[in-house]
């Protein structure tokens, strides 16, 4: 490997990098991070740096989420009346119960992405 100054250096075992290429073309001494040959399994994973919200080596997250909805019963959707006034007289009407059709489903949590290999130095 070469650094930005063109000087050669040796990668330490356990180093993880992103590989932009075919799995079959991963350089010798490196392995896909797929849980084989002593590598960590990072297939389908995004890596975060540890902080107060992310503990070192922890896993979590999901690709999908579900929306839940709570609707009032038909009794609670009655109108409280409507007063119409014309000249000296008035008229009063009350709306009847009505229904709403609501559907909820799964939503995708994934941001735009590019799928590449994580590789680990053996």
KOLGU-4560 file (N, C-alpha, C; in nm, 3 decimals, padded with zeros to 5 digits):
<recs>
<n_xx: 00.084 n_yy: -00.118 n_zz: 00.000 ca_xx: 00.000 ca_yy: 00.000 ca_zz: 00.000 c_xx: 00.089 c_yy: 00.124 c_zz: 00.000 mol: A seq: 1 type: UNK>
<n_xx: 00.034 n_yy: 00.232 n_zz: -00.055 ca_xx: 00.106 ca_yy: 00.358 ca_zz: -00.060 c_xx: 00.023 c_yy: 00.465 c_zz: 00.010 mol: A seq: 2 type: UNK>
<n_xx: 00.090 n_yy: 00.554 n_zz: 00.083 ca_xx: 00.018 ca_yy: 00.666 ca_zz: 00.144 c_xx: 00.013 c_yy: 00.781 c_zz: 00.043 mol: A seq: 3 type: UNK>
<n_xx: -00.042 n_yy: 00.895 n_zz: 00.085 ca_xx: -00.057 ca_yy: 01.008 ca_zz: -00.006 c_xx: 00.076 c_yy: 01.065 c_zz: -00.056 mol: A seq: 4 type: UNK>
<n_xx: 00.182 n_yy: 01.040 n_zz: 00.018 ca_xx: 00.315 ca_yy: 01.090 ca_zz: -00.022 c_xx: 00.386 c_yy: 00.991 c_zz: -00.113 mol: A seq: 5 type: UNK>
<n_xx: 00.322 n_yy: 00.878 n_zz: -00.142 ca_xx: 00.384 ca_yy: 00.778 ca_zz: -00.227 c_xx: 00.476 c_yy: 00.685 c_zz: -00.152 mol: A seq: 6 type: UNK>
<n_xx: 00.478 n_yy: 00.693 n_zz: -00.019 ca_xx: 00.564 ca_yy: 00.606 ca_zz: 00.061 c_xx: 00.490 c_yy: 00.476 c_zz: 00.091 mol: A seq: 7 type: UNK>
<n_xx: 00.564 n_yy: 00.368 n_zz: 00.089 ca_xx: 00.506 ca_yy: 00.237 ca_zz: 00.115 c_xx: 00.484 c_yy: 00.218 c_zz: 00.265 mol: A seq: 8 type: UNK>
<n_xx: 00.377 n_yy: 00.152 n_zz: 00.303 ca_xx: 00.352 ca_yy: 00.117 ca_zz: 00.442 c_xx: 00.274 c_yy: -00.013 c_zz: 00.446 mol: A seq: 9 type: UNK>
<n_xx: 00.278 n_yy: -00.077 n_zz: 00.561 ca_xx: 00.211 ca_yy: -00.206 ca_zz: 00.578 c_xx: 00.082 c_yy: -00.186 c_zz: 00.657 mol: A seq: 10 type: UNK>
<n_xx: -00.027 n_yy: -00.240 n_zz: 00.605 ca_xx: -00.155 ca_yy: -00.237 ca_zz: 00.677 c_xx: -00.149 c_yy: -00.336 c_zz: 00.792 mol: A seq: 11 type: UNK>
<n_xx: -00.202 n_yy: -00.297 n_zz: 00.907 ca_xx: -00.208 ca_yy: -00.385 ca_zz: 01.023 c_xx: -00.322 c_yy: -00.485 c_zz: 01.007 mol: A seq: 12 type: UNK>
<n_xx: -00.302 n_yy: -00.606 n_zz: 01.058 ca_xx: -00.409 ca_yy: -00.707 ca_zz: 01.058 c_xx: -00.530 c_yy: -00.651 c_zz: 01.132 mol: A seq: 13 type: UNK>
<n_xx: -00.648 n_yy: -00.672 n_zz: 01.078 ca_xx: -00.770 ca_yy: -00.622 ca_zz: 01.139 c_xx: -00.819 c_yy: -00.491 c_zz: 01.077 mol: A seq: 14 type: UNK>
<n_xx: -00.732 n_yy: -00.424 n_zz: 00.998 ca_xx: -00.773 ca_yy: -00.301 ca_zz: 00.931 c_xx: -00.892 c_yy: -00.330 c_zz: 00.840 mol: A seq: 15 type: UNK>
<n_xx: -00.991 n_yy: -00.243 n_zz: 00.843 ca_xx: -01.110 ca_yy: -00.259 ca_zz: 00.758 c_xx: -01.119 c_yy: -00.139 c_zz: 00.665 mol: A seq: 16 type: UNK>
<n_xx: -01.145 n_yy: -00.169 n_zz: 00.537 ca_xx: -01.159 ca_yy: -00.065 ca_zz: 00.434 c_xx: -01.278 c_yy: -00.100 c_zz: 00.344 mol: A seq: 17 type: UNK>
<n_xx: -01.315 n_yy: -00.003 n_zz: 00.263 ca_xx: -01.418 ca_yy: -00.026 ca_zz: 00.162 c_xx: -01.350 c_yy: -00.066 c_zz: 00.032 mol: A seq: 18 type: UNK>
<n_xx: -01.403 n_yy: -00.170 n_zz: -00.035 ca_xx: -01.348 ca_yy: -00.218 ca_zz: -00.162 c_xx: -01.447 c_yy: -00.189 c_zz: -00.273 mol: A seq: 19 type: UNK>
<n_xx: -01.402 n_yy: -00.114 n_zz: -00.373 ca_xx: -01.485 ca_yy: -00.082 ca_zz: -00.490 c_xx: -01.443 c_yy: -00.176 c_zz: -00.602 mol: A seq: 20 type: UNK>
<n_xx: -01.501 n_yy: -00.292 n_zz: -00.605 ca_xx: -01.468 ca_yy: -00.392 ca_zz: -00.707 c_xx: -01.538 c_yy: -00.523 c_zz: -00.679 mol: A seq: 21 type: UNK>
<n_xx: -01.510 n_yy: -00.621 n_zz: -00.761 ca_xx: -01.570 ca_yy: -00.753 ca_zz: -00.744 c_xx: -01.509 c_yy: -00.826 c_zz: -00.625 mol: A seq: 22 type: UNK>
<n_xx: -01.588 n_yy: -00.911 n_zz: -00.562 ca_xx: -01.538 ca_yy: -00.990 ca_zz: -00.449 c_xx: -01.421 c_yy: -01.077 c_zz: -00.494 mol: A seq: 23 type: UNK>
<n_xx: -01.429 n_yy: -01.130 n_zz: -00.615 ca_xx: -01.323 ca_yy: -01.218 ca_zz: -00.666 c_xx: -01.192 c_yy: -01.143 c_zz: -00.690 mol: A seq: 24 type: UNK>
<n_xx: -01.195 n_yy: -01.010 n_zz: -00.693 ca_xx: -01.075 ca_yy: -00.930 ca_zz: -00.718 c_xx: -01.017 c_yy: -00.866 c_zz: -00.592 mol: A seq: 25 type: UNK>
<n_xx: -01.068 n_yy: -00.904 n_zz: -00.475 ca_xx: -01.013 ca_yy: -00.850 ca_zz: -00.350 c_xx: -00.865 c_yy: -00.890 c_zz: -00.341 mol: A seq: 26 type: UNK>
<n_xx: -00.776 n_yy: -00.796 n_zz: -00.308 ca_xx: -00.632 ca_yy: -00.825 ca_zz: -00.307 c_xx: -00.594 c_yy: -00.937 c_zz: -00.209 mol: A seq: 27 type: UNK>
<n_xx: -00.484 n_yy: -01.005 n_zz: -00.240 ca_xx: -00.431 ca_yy: -01.108 ca_zz: -00.151 c_xx: -00.402 c_yy: -01.047 c_zz: -00.014 mol: A seq: 28 type: UNK>
<n_xx: -00.428 n_yy: -01.124 n_zz: 00.091 ca_xx: -00.405 ca_yy: -01.077 ca_zz: 00.227 c_xx: -00.525 c_yy: -01.004 c_zz: 00.285 mol: A seq: 29 type: UNK>
<n_xx: -00.628 n_yy: -00.987 n_zz: 00.206 ca_xx: -00.752 ca_yy: -00.923 ca_zz: 00.249 c_xx: -00.866 c_yy: -01.021 c_zz: 00.227 mol: A seq: 30 type: UNK>
<n_xx: -00.974 n_yy: -01.004 n_zz: 00.302 ca_xx: -01.091 ca_yy: -01.089 ca_zz: 00.287 c_xx: -01.216 c_yy: -01.003 c_zz: 00.303 mol: A seq: 31 type: UNK>
<n_xx: -01.322 n_yy: -01.040 n_zz: 00.231 ca_xx: -01.450 ca_yy: -00.971 ca_zz: 00.249 c_xx: -01.494 c_yy: -00.985 c_zz: 00.394 mol: A seq: 32 type: UNK>
<n_xx: -01.551 n_yy: -00.881 n_zz: 00.449 ca_xx: -01.601 ca_yy: -00.885 ca_zz: 00.587 c_xx: -01.737 c_yy: -00.956 c_zz: 00.588 mol: A seq: 33 type: UNK>
<n_xx: -01.731 n_yy: -01.088 n_zz: 00.568 ca_xx: -01.852 ca_yy: -01.169 ca_zz: 00.560 c_xx: -01.861 c_yy: -01.274 c_zz: 00.671 mol: A seq: 34 type: UNK>
<n_xx: -01.776 n_yy: -01.260 n_zz: 00.772 ca_xx: -01.778 ca_yy: -01.353 ca_zz: 00.885 c_xx: -01.696 c_yy: -01.479 c_zz: 00.863 mol: A seq: 35 type: UNK>
<n_xx: -01.628 n_yy: -01.490 n_zz: 00.748 ca_xx: -01.543 ca_yy: -01.607 ca_zz: 00.722 c_xx: -01.397 c_yy: -01.570 c_zz: 00.742 mol: A seq: 36 type: UNK>
<n_xx: -01.314 n_yy: -01.672 n_zz: 00.759 ca_xx: -01.168 ca_yy: -01.655 ca_zz: 00.773 c_xx: -01.129 c_yy: -01.557 c_zz: 00.884 mol: A seq: 37 type: UNK>
<n_xx: -01.208 n_yy: -01.551 n_zz: 00.990 ca_xx: -01.175 ca_yy: -01.466 ca_zz: 01.104 c_xx: -01.215 c_yy: -01.320 c_zz: 01.088 mol: A seq: 38 type: UNK>
<n_xx: -01.291 n_yy: -01.288 n_zz: 00.983 ca_xx: -01.333 ca_yy: -01.149 ca_zz: 00.964 c_xx: -01.464 c_yy: -01.122 c_zz: 01.037 mol: A seq: 39 type: UNK>
<n_xx: -01.489 n_yy: -00.995 n_zz: 01.065 ca_xx: -01.617 ca_yy: -00.952 ca_zz: 01.122 c_xx: -01.720 c_yy: -00.957 c_zz: 01.008 mol: A seq: 40 type: UNK>
<n_xx: -01.845 n_yy: -00.987 n_zz: 01.040 ca_xx: -01.948 ca_yy: -00.991 ca_zz: 00.936 c_xx: -02.015 c_yy: -00.854 c_zz: 00.925 mol: A seq: 41 type: UNK>
<n_xx: -01.984 n_yy: -00.782 n_zz: 00.818 ca_xx: -02.043 ca_yy: -00.650 ca_zz: 00.795 c_xx: -02.136 c_yy: -00.651 c_zz: 00.674 mol: A seq: 42 type: UNK>
<n_xx: -02.175 n_yy: -00.769 n_zz: 00.626 ca_xx: -02.266 ca_yy: -00.775 ca_zz: 00.512 c_xx: -02.397 c_yy: -00.706 c_zz: 00.545 mol: A seq: 43 type: UNK>
<n_xx: -02.438 n_yy: -00.614 n_zz: 00.460 ca_xx: -02.564 ca_yy: -00.542 ca_zz: 00.481 c_xx: -02.561 c_yy: -00.444 c_zz: 00.596 mol: A seq: 44 type: UNK>
<n_xx: -02.443 n_yy: -00.404 n_zz: 00.642 ca_xx: -02.431 ca_yy: -00.315 ca_zz: 00.759 c_xx: -02.372 c_yy: -00.180 c_zz: 00.720 mol: A seq: 45 type: UNK>
<n_xx: -02.412 n_yy: -00.078 n_zz: 00.793 ca_xx: -02.351 ca_yy: 00.054 ca_zz: 00.788 c_xx: -02.269 c_yy: 00.070 c_zz: 00.915 mol: A seq: 46 type: UNK>
<n_xx: -02.153 n_yy: 00.129 n_zz: 00.905 ca_xx: -02.065 ca_yy: 00.142 ca_zz: 01.021 c_xx: -02.074 c_yy: 00.284 c_zz: 01.076 mol: A seq: 47 type: UNK>
<n_xx: -02.089 n_yy: 00.297 n_zz: 01.209 ca_xx: -02.091 ca_yy: 00.425 ca_zz: 01.280 c_xx: -01.974 c_yy: 00.430 c_zz: 01.376 mol: A seq: 48 type: UNK>
<n_xx: -01.922 n_yy: 00.549 n_zz: 01.399 ca_xx: -01.822 ca_yy: 00.566 ca_zz: 01.503 c_xx: -01.890 c_yy: 00.569 c_zz: 01.639 mol: A seq: 49 type: UNK>
<n_xx: -01.824 n_yy: 00.516 n_zz: 01.744 ca_xx: -01.886 ca_yy: 00.514 ca_zz: 01.876 c_xx: -01.895 c_yy: 00.655 c_zz: 01.935 mol: A seq: 50 type: UNK>
<n_xx: -02.005 n_yy: 00.679 n_zz: 02.007 ca_xx: -02.024 ca_yy: 00.802 ca_zz: 02.084 c_xx: -02.128 c_yy: 00.773 c_zz: 02.190 mol: A seq: 51 type: UNK>
<n_xx: -02.188 n_yy: 00.875 n_zz: 02.248 ca_xx: -02.286 ca_yy: 00.854 ca_zz: 02.355 c_xx: -02.406 c_yy: 00.771 c_zz: 02.308 mol: A seq: 52 type: UNK>
<n_xx: -02.440 n_yy: 00.779 n_zz: 02.180 ca_xx: -02.555 ca_yy: 00.705 ca_zz: 02.129 c_xx: -02.521 c_yy: 00.571 c_zz: 02.067 mol: A seq: 53 type: UNK>
<n_xx: -02.394 n_yy: 00.548 n_zz: 02.035 ca_xx: -02.352 ca_yy: 00.424 ca_zz: 01.971 c_xx: -02.233 c_yy: 00.364 c_zz: 02.047 mol: A seq: 54 type: UNK>
<n_xx: -02.255 n_yy: 00.248 n_zz: 02.108 ca_xx: -02.153 ca_yy: 00.182 ca_zz: 02.188 c_xx: -02.063 c_yy: 00.099 c_zz: 02.096 mol: A seq: 55 type: UNK>
<n_xx: -01.932 n_yy: 00.102 n_zz: 02.120 ca_xx: -01.835 ca_yy: 00.027 ca_zz: 02.040 c_xx: -01.876 c_yy: -00.119 c_zz: 02.028 mol: A seq: 56 type: UNK>
<n_xx: -01.877 n_yy: -00.172 n_zz: 01.907 ca_xx: -01.909 ca_yy: -00.311 ca_zz: 01.870 c_xx: -02.058 c_yy: -00.344 c_zz: 01.880 mol: A seq: 57 type: UNK>
<n_xx: -02.144 n_yy: -00.248 n_zz: 01.914 ca_xx: -02.288 ca_yy: -00.274 ca_zz: 01.923 c_xx: -02.347 c_yy: -00.287 c_zz: 01.782 mol: A seq: 58 type: UNK>
<n_xx: -02.461 n_yy: -00.353 n_zz: 01.773 ca_xx: -02.535 ca_yy: -00.363 ca_zz: 01.647 c_xx: -02.677 c_yy: -00.313 c_zz: 01.670 mol: A seq: 59 type: UNK>
<n_xx: -02.746 n_yy: -00.279 n_zz: 01.564 ca_xx: -02.884 ca_yy: -00.235 ca_zz: 01.577 c_xx: -02.938 c_yy: -00.184 c_zz: 01.446 mol: A seq: 60 type: UNK>
<n_xx: -03.059 n_yy: -00.131 n_zz: 01.451 ca_xx: -03.123 ca_yy: -00.075 ca_zz: 01.333 c_xx: -03.199 c_yy: -00.179 c_zz: 01.253 mol: A seq: 61 type: UNK>
<n_xx: -03.288 n_yy: -00.131 n_zz: 01.169 ca_xx: -03.364 ca_yy: -00.216 ca_zz: 01.079 c_xx: -03.380 c_yy: -00.144 c_zz: 00.946 mol: A seq: 62 type: UNK>
<n_xx: -03.404 n_yy: -00.222 n_zz: 00.841 ca_xx: -03.424 ca_yy: -00.163 ca_zz: 00.709 c_xx: -03.565 c_yy: -00.109 c_zz: 00.692 mol: A seq: 63 type: UNK>
<n_xx: -03.661 n_yy: -00.157 n_zz: 00.772 ca_xx: -03.801 ca_yy: -00.115 ca_zz: 00.759 c_xx: -03.858 c_yy: -00.076 c_zz: 00.894 mol: A seq: 64 type: UNK>
<n_xx: -03.963 n_yy: 00.002 n_zz: 00.891 ca_xx: -04.035 ca_yy: 00.038 ca_zz: 01.012 c_xx: -04.185 c_yy: 00.030 c_zz: 00.983 mol: A seq: 65 type: UNK>
<n_xx: -04.266 n_yy: 00.027 n_zz: 01.087 ca_xx: -04.411 ca_yy: 00.014 ca_zz: 01.073 c_xx: -04.478 c_yy: 00.137 c_zz: 01.132 mol: A seq: 66 type: UNK>
<n_xx: -04.583 n_yy: 00.181 n_zz: 01.068 ca_xx: -04.665 ca_yy: 00.292 ca_zz: 01.117 c_xx: -04.787 c_yy: 00.235 c_zz: 01.187 mol: A seq: 67 type: UNK>
<n_xx: -04.820 n_yy: 00.286 n_zz: 01.304 ca_xx: -04.940 ca_yy: 00.245 ca_zz: 01.376 c_xx: -05.036 c_yy: 00.364 c_zz: 01.380 mol: A seq: 68 type: UNK>
<n_xx: -05.165 n_yy: 00.334 n_zz: 01.374 ca_xx: -05.264 ca_yy: 00.441 ca_zz: 01.376 c_xx: -05.370 c_yy: 00.410 c_zz: 01.479 mol: A seq: 69 type: UNK>
<n_xx: -05.417 n_yy: 00.513 n_zz: 01.547 ca_xx: -05.528 ca_yy: 00.501 ca_zz: 01.640 c_xx: -05.638 c_yy: 00.594 c_zz: 01.592 mol: A seq: 70 type: UNK>
<n_xx: -05.758 n_yy: 00.539 n_zz: 01.574 ca_xx: -05.870 ca_yy: 00.620 ca_zz: 01.526 c_xx: -05.978 c_yy: 00.624 c_zz: 01.632 mol: A seq: 71 type: UNK>
<n_xx: -06.047 n_yy: 00.735 n_zz: 01.639 ca_xx: -06.160 ca_yy: 00.745 ca_zz: 01.730 c_xx: -06.275 c_yy: 00.661 c_zz: 01.678 mol: A seq: 72 type: UNK>
<n_xx: -06.361 n_yy: 00.617 n_zz: 01.769 ca_xx: -06.479 ca_yy: 00.541 ca_zz: 01.727 c_xx: -06.576 c_yy: 00.633 c_zz: 01.655 mol: A seq: 73 type: UNK>
<n_xx: -06.673 n_yy: 00.574 n_zz: 01.584 ca_xx: -06.771 ca_yy: 00.653 ca_zz: 01.510 c_xx: -06.850 c_yy: 00.745 c_zz: 01.603 mol: A seq: 74 type: UNK>
<n_xx: -06.870 n_yy: 00.703 n_zz: 01.730 ca_xx: -06.944 ca_yy: 00.787 ca_zz: 01.826 c_xx: -06.874 c_yy: 00.921 c_zz: 01.847 mol: A seq: 75 type: UNK>
<n_xx: -06.741 n_yy: 00.921 n_zz: 01.840 ca_xx: -06.665 ca_yy: 01.041 ca_zz: 01.869 c_xx: -06.651 c_yy: 01.135 c_zz: 01.750 mol: A seq: 76 type: UNK>
<n_xx: -06.699 n_yy: 01.091 n_zz: 01.633 ca_xx: -06.682 ca_yy: 01.176 ca_zz: 01.515 c_xx: -06.809 c_yy: 01.251 c_zz: 01.479 mol: A seq: 77 type: UNK>
<n_xx: -06.908 n_yy: 01.252 n_zz: 01.569 ca_xx: -07.030 ca_yy: 01.329 ca_zz: 01.544 c_xx: -07.001 c_yy: 01.478 c_zz: 01.551 mol: A seq: 78 type: UNK>
<n_xx: -07.066 n_yy: 01.554 n_zz: 01.462 ca_xx: -07.050 ca_yy: 01.699 ca_zz: 01.466 c_xx: -07.128 c_yy: 01.756 c_zz: 01.583 mol: A seq: 79 type: UNK>
<n_xx: -07.095 n_yy: 01.879 n_zz: 01.620 ca_xx: -07.164 ca_yy: 01.940 ca_zz: 01.734 c_xx: -07.272 c_yy: 02.038 c_zz: 01.689 mol: A seq: 80 type: UNK>
<n_xx: -07.308 n_yy: 02.033 n_zz: 01.562 ca_xx: -07.420 ca_yy: 02.115 ca_zz: 01.514 c_xx: -07.373 c_yy: 02.230 c_zz: 01.429 mol: A seq: 81 type: UNK>
<n_xx: -07.470 n_yy: 02.285 n_zz: 01.355 ca_xx: -07.443 ca_yy: 02.396 ca_zz: 01.266 c_xx: -07.562 c_yy: 02.490 c_zz: 01.274 mol: A seq: 82 type: UNK>
<n_xx: -07.540 n_yy: 02.613 n_zz: 01.304 ca_xx: -07.649 ca_yy: 02.711 ca_zz: 01.312 c_xx: -07.644 c_yy: 02.801 c_zz: 01.190 mol: A seq: 83 type: UNK>
<n_xx: -07.759 n_yy: 02.813 n_zz: 01.123 ca_xx: -07.772 ca_yy: 02.902 ca_zz: 01.009 c_xx: -07.871 c_yy: 03.011 c_zz: 01.045 mol: A seq: 84 type: UNK>
<n_xx: -07.838 n_yy: 03.134 n_zz: 01.021 ca_xx: -07.926 ca_yy: 03.245 ca_zz: 01.058 c_xx: -07.963 c_yy: 03.323 c_zz: 00.932 mol: A seq: 85 type: UNK>
<n_xx: -08.098 n_yy: 03.343 n_zz: 00.908 ca_xx: -08.146 ca_yy: 03.426 ca_zz: 00.797 c_xx: -08.244 c_yy: 03.528 c_zz: 00.853 mol: A seq: 86 type: UNK>
<n_xx: -08.212 n_yy: 03.647 n_zz: 00.840 ca_xx: -08.302 ca_yy: 03.752 ca_zz: 00.888 c_xx: -08.332 c_yy: 03.734 c_zz: 01.036 mol: A seq: 87 type: UNK>
<n_xx: -08.461 n_yy: 03.722 n_zz: 01.071 ca_xx: -08.502 ca_yy: 03.710 ca_zz: 01.212 c_xx: -08.512 c_yy: 03.566 c_zz: 01.256 mol: A seq: 88 type: UNK>
<n_xx: -08.505 n_yy: 03.468 n_zz: 01.161 ca_xx: -08.520 ca_yy: 03.327 ca_zz: 01.200 c_xx: -08.387 c_yy: 03.254 c_zz: 01.197 mol: A seq: 89 type: UNK>
<n_xx: -08.387 n_yy: 03.131 n_zz: 01.245 ca_xx: -08.265 ca_yy: 03.051 ca_zz: 01.242 c_xx: -08.300 c_yy: 02.905 c_zz: 01.219 mol: A seq: 90 type: UNK>
<n_xx: -08.203 n_yy: 02.828 n_zz: 01.180 ca_xx: -08.220 ca_yy: 02.685 ca_zz: 01.158 c_xx: -08.099 c_yy: 02.615 c_zz: 01.219 mol: A seq: 91 type: UNK>
<n_xx: -08.119 n_yy: 02.500 n_zz: 01.274 ca_xx: -08.009 ca_yy: 02.426 ca_zz: 01.336 c_xx: -08.003 c_yy: 02.286 c_zz: 01.278 mol: A seq: 92 type: UNK>
<n_xx: -07.883 n_yy: 02.241 n_zz: 01.242 ca_xx: -07.865 ca_yy: 02.105 ca_zz: 01.190 c_xx: -07.749 c_yy: 02.039 c_zz: 01.265 mol: A seq: 93 type: UNK>
<n_xx: -07.756 n_yy: 01.911 n_zz: 01.280 ca_xx: -07.647 ca_yy: 01.835 ca_zz: 01.342 c_xx: -07.594 c_yy: 01.736 c_zz: 01.240 mol: A seq: 94 type: UNK>
<n_xx: -07.464 n_yy: 01.729 n_zz: 01.226 ca_xx: -07.407 ca_yy: 01.633 ca_zz: 01.131 c_xx: -07.414 c_yy: 01.494 c_zz: 01.188 mol: A seq: 95 type: UNK>
<n_xx: -07.421 n_yy: 01.398 n_zz: 01.102 ca_xx: -07.427 ca_yy: 01.258 ca_zz: 01.148 c_xx: -07.286 c_yy: 01.201 c_zz: 01.152 mol: A seq: 96 type: UNK>
<n_xx: -07.275 n_yy: 01.083 n_zz: 01.213 ca_xx: -07.145 ca_yy: 01.016 ca_zz: 01.222 c_xx: -07.090 c_yy: 00.985 c_zz: 01.084 mol: A seq: 97 type: UNK>
<n_xx: -06.960 n_yy: 00.978 n_zz: 01.073 ca_xx: -06.898 ca_yy: 00.944 ca_zz: 00.945 c_xx: -06.773 c_yy: 00.860 c_zz: 00.973 mol: A seq: 98 type: UNK>
<n_xx: -06.720 n_yy: 00.800 n_zz: 00.868 ca_xx: -06.604 ca_yy: 00.713 ca_zz: 00.884 c_xx: -06.490 c_yy: 00.762 c_zz: 00.796 mol: A seq: 99 type: UNK>
<n_xx: -06.371 n_yy: 00.729 n_zz: 00.839 ca_xx: -06.251 ca_yy: 00.755 ca_zz: 00.761 c_xx: -06.185 c_yy: 00.620 c_zz: 00.734 mol: A seq: 100 type: UNK>
<n_xx: -06.136 n_yy: 00.602 n_zz: 00.614 ca_xx: -06.059 ca_yy: 00.483 ca_zz: 00.583 c_xx: -05.912 c_yy: 00.521 c_zz: 00.585 mol: A seq: 101 type: UNK>
<n_xx: -05.836 n_yy: 00.457 n_zz: 00.670 ca_xx: -05.695 ca_yy: 00.487 ca_zz: 00.687 c_xx: -05.617 c_yy: 00.358 c_zz: 00.673 mol: A seq: 102 type: UNK>
<n_xx: -05.507 n_yy: 00.363 n_zz: 00.605 ca_xx: -05.423 ca_yy: 00.244 ca_zz: 00.596 c_xx: -05.282 c_yy: 00.281 c_zz: 00.640 mol: A seq: 103 type: UNK>
<n_xx: -05.216 n_yy: 00.185 n_zz: 00.698 ca_xx: -05.078 ca_yy: 00.204 ca_zz: 00.744 c_xx: -04.998 c_yy: 00.083 c_zz: 00.699 mol: A seq: 104 type: UNK>
<n_xx: -04.876 n_yy: 00.103 n_zz: 00.667 ca_xx: -04.793 ca_yy: -00.008 ca_zz: 00.621 c_xx: -04.649 c_yy: 00.011 c_zz: 00.662 mol: A seq: 105 type: UNK>
<n_xx: -04.564 n_yy: -00.067 n_zz: 00.602 ca_xx: -04.421 ca_yy: -00.059 ca_zz: 00.632 c_xx: -04.358 c_yy: 00.053 c_zz: 00.551 mol: A seq: 106 type: UNK>
<n_xx: -04.256 n_yy: 00.115 n_zz: 00.607 ca_xx: -04.181 ca_yy: 00.219 ca_zz: 00.538 c_xx: -04.034 c_yy: 00.181 c_zz: 00.533 mol: A seq: 107 type: UNK>
<n_xx: -03.966 n_yy: 00.222 n_zz: 00.430 ca_xx: -03.825 ca_yy: 00.191 ca_zz: 00.413 c_xx: -03.741 c_yy: 00.296 c_zz: 00.485 mol: A seq: 108 type: UNK>
<n_xx: -03.643 n_yy: 00.252 n_zz: 00.564 ca_xx: -03.553 ca_yy: 00.342 ca_zz: 00.638 c_xx: -03.424 c_yy: 00.373 c_zz: 00.563 mol: A seq: 109 type: UNK>
<n_xx: -03.403 n_yy: 00.315 n_zz: 00.447 ca_xx: -03.274 ca_yy: 00.326 ca_zz: 00.380 c_xx: -03.257 c_yy: 00.460 c_zz: 00.309 mol: A seq: 110 type: UNK>
<n_xx: -03.145 n_yy: 00.529 n_zz: 00.334 ca_xx: -03.114 ca_yy: 00.648 ca_zz: 00.256 c_xx: -03.058 c_yy: 00.604 c_zz: 00.120 mol: A seq: 111 type: UNK>
<n_xx: -03.038 n_yy: 00.696 n_zz: 00.027 ca_xx: -02.971 ca_yy: 00.657 ca_zz: -00.097 c_xx: -02.837 c_yy: 00.592 c_zz: -00.064 mol: A seq: 112 type: UNK>
<n_xx: -02.802 n_yy: 00.487 n_zz: -00.136 ca_xx: -02.680 ca_yy: 00.414 ca_zz: -00.101 c_xx: -02.608 c_yy: 00.360 c_zz: -00.224 mol: A seq: 113 type: UNK>
<n_xx: -02.484 n_yy: 00.319 n_zz: -00.203 ca_xx: -02.402 ca_yy: 00.248 ca_zz: -00.302 c_xx: -02.351 c_yy: 00.124 c_zz: -00.231 mol: A seq: 114 type: UNK>
<n_xx: -02.372 n_yy: 00.009 n_zz: -00.289 ca_xx: -02.336 ca_yy: -00.117 ca_zz: -00.226 c_xx: -02.192 c_yy: -00.155 c_zz: -00.264 mol: A seq: 115 type: UNK>
<n_xx: -02.103 n_yy: -00.159 n_zz: -00.166 ca_xx: -01.962 ca_yy: -00.194 ca_zz: -00.186 c_xx: -01.922 c_yy: -00.299 c_zz: -00.083 mol: A seq: 116 type: UNK>
<n_xx: -01.806 n_yy: -00.359 n_zz: -00.102 ca_xx: -01.756 ca_yy: -00.459 ca_zz: -00.007 c_xx: -01.676 c_yy: -00.393 c_zz: 00.104 mol: A seq: 117 type: UNK>
<n_xx: -01.700 n_yy: -00.435 n_zz: 00.228 ca_xx: -01.608 ca_yy: -00.407 ca_zz: 00.338 c_xx: -01.504 c_yy: -00.518 c_zz: 00.333 mol: A seq: 118 type: UNK>
<n_xx: -01.375 n_yy: -00.483 n_zz: 00.339 ca_xx: -01.270 ca_yy: -00.585 ca_zz: 00.341 c_xx: -01.184 c_yy: -00.566 c_zz: 00.465 mol: A seq: 119 type: UNK>
<n_xx: -01.126 n_yy: -00.677 n_zz: 00.512 ca_xx: -01.045 ca_yy: -00.675 ca_zz: 00.634 c_xx: -00.910 c_yy: -00.739 c_zz: 00.605 mol: A seq: 120 type: UNK>
<n_xx: -00.805 n_yy: -00.674 n_zz: 00.655 ca_xx: -00.669 ca_yy: -00.727 ca_zz: 00.641 c_xx: -00.653 c_yy: -00.848 c_zz: 00.731 mol: A seq: 121 type: UNK>
<n_xx: -00.604 n_yy: -00.957 n_zz: 00.675 ca_xx: -00.584 ca_yy: -01.081 ca_zz: 00.752 c_xx: -00.449 c_yy: -01.082 c_zz: 00.820 mol: A seq: 122 type: UNK>
</recs>
